[in-house]
Amino acid sequence: MDPTRNRNLIWLASTRAGRPRAGETNLATAWDVAVAQMTAAQRTGDLADADRWAAEANTLYVRITGRQPDE
């Protein structure tokens, strides 16, 4: 996953989709959090947690952009 490239695509897609309504999650922010958690887990050597966060980030990416992330 290339976080910088994907972040640019996500923020572009999320701005086209408009702002979330009251009570809805901002998916672009949720994706940023998932990537940050994945990176933190990788740095601490917790590969199981890193994989879990990577899966969450990929799921959010698909929801936001409608396509699979480049791995």
N, C-alpha and C positions, 0 to 999 in steps of 0.2 A: 504494500500500500504506500503510495506517495502522498503523505498528508498535505503537503503544500498545494500540489496540483488538485487533489480531491477537495481541499478546503475551498479553493477558488470556484470549482464547479458547484459545490454545495451552496455556497453563499449566493452565487448567480441564480441557481434554481430556486432557492428559498425566497429571494427577493421577487422573482417572477410570480411565485405562488401567493405572495402577499403576506401580511402579518398574521400570526396565529390569533384566533379568537380567544376570548376569555375562557380560561380553563384548559386550553390546548397547549401542548408542549411545543416550544420552538425547536423543531427538528435539527436545524443547523447548529444551534447551541448544544443540543444533546449530543450531536455527532462530535463536536469539539471536545466535550467532556469525555466521551468514550475514547477518543484518540489520546487525550491526555492521560487517562487512566491506564490505557494499554501501554503507553510509553513509560509511565511510572512503574508498572508491573515488570516490564522488560528490564528496566534499570536495576530493579531489586532482585531479579532472577526468578520471579514468580511466573513461570511460563504458562501454567494453567490459567492463572488470572489474566495474563496477557492475551491468551487465546480467547478467553471469554469476552474480554473487552473488544478484541478485534472482530469477533462475530457480531457483537452489538453494533459496532461502527459500520460494518458491512451492511447489516440489516437497515440501519438508518440511511445509509448512502443510497440503497435501492429505493427506499420509500421516498427520498427527496428527489433523486434524479431520474428514477425509472429504469436504471440500467445497472449492471454489475460493475463493481469497482475494478480498476486495473490492478492486478496483483503483481 
